Amino acid sequence: MQERLVMMMELSDAFIALPGGFGTLEELFQMISWAQLSIHNKPIGVLNINGFFNGLLSFVDHAVKQEFITPRARKILISATTADELVDKLQAFRFEPDPALSKLKWSPSSSQKEKLDLTLRL
């Protein structure tokens, strides 16, 4: 599965999720996570046919309000109710890397290891 996702990432110009089940959601969130980590900078969208993704989009917005997802990261996921609208939004998308996360090196050939501050602050 991982090899398929890597190939999909390398060969695609954008990612569009249609209504689906757990596999669709897993691949959607994998691509979102990779974009958040600046592993790719391609647009990601959901075609929200008949409000299929309304609950998911509400959950994501709730996670932003609860500060589990940053407003910048929220912009990674694009939604539209028609294919034409979604394509227009995907074409207009401009990736904004997270300054903290974009410093990390994700290439397997990268020999430079960044030291992260993982101190728990309560």
N, C-alpha and C positions, 0 to 999 in steps of 0.2 A: 504494500500500500504506500509506504513512504517513497519508494522509487517512482511510483505513478504520480504522486503529488509533486515531486521534484521536477519530473518531466513536464507536467502540466504547467508548473510555474515558469520553467525555462521557455516553453513554446508559446505561451499565451501572452496576449497584449492586455487582457483584462479578464476578470472572473465574474461570471453571472450565475447566481443560484436561482433555480426555479423551485416551486413548492416541492418538498420532498421530506424524507425522514431523517433518522439519525446519521446516516452516511453523508447525506447532503449537508447537514449541520456541522458534522465533524470537519468536512473539507472546507466549508465556509469559514469556520473559526480558525482552522489551521492557516488559511491564507491571510486572515485578518491578523493573527498573531505574528506571522512572518512579516507582514507589512509594518506592524507596530515596532518590530525589532529591526526594521530597515533591511531585512533579508531580500525584499523586493519592494518596488515602488509603483506597482500596477494597481489600477482602480478595481474595486470590488463592489458588486451591486447585487441586490435582490430584486427580482421581478415580483412585486407584491400583488399578485393576481387575486382579486376578490378579497383583499385584506388578509391573505394567508399569513403573512409575516407580521401583522399588527402586534400580536402578543410578544413576539421576539423583539421587535423594535421598541416596544414599551419597556421591556425588561432591560434592554441596553441603555435606554434613556434613564431608567431608574438607577442602574449601576453608575452612570455618570453623576447623577444627583447625590448618590451615596459615596462618591469619590473613589470608586473602585476602577473606573475607566476615566481617563482624562478627556476633557472636551476636544483636544487635538486628536486623540485616538478615535473618538466617536466619529470624526469626519471620514475615517477610513471606509466605513460602511455606508454605501449609497443605496437609496431605495427609490423606486418609482412604480407606478401602477400600469404603465404601458411600456412596451418594448422601445418605441421611438423616444419616449421621455428618458428611459434608462440609458439608452445609447448616448443621447445628448449629454446627460449628466456624467457618464463615464468619460466621454471625450473632453469635457470641461475640467475634469478632476486634476488637481495639482497636488502632488504628494508633499506633505510637510513632516519631515522626520522629527522625532522627539530628540531634543538636544542631548539628553542624558543617555538614551539608548543608542543613538547613532554613533557613539564613540566605541561601542563594542564591535569586535571583529568576529564575524560568523563563518569565515572561510576556513575549511578544514586545513588548508595549507598555511594559515596564519600561525606563525610561531610566537608572535607577541601576545602575551596574556595580560589583560588588564586586571588590576586588583580592585575589587568592588568592596565598598563599605557595607557590610551586612549586619551592622550593629542594630539590634532591636531597641527602638526608642518608644517608651510608653508614656 
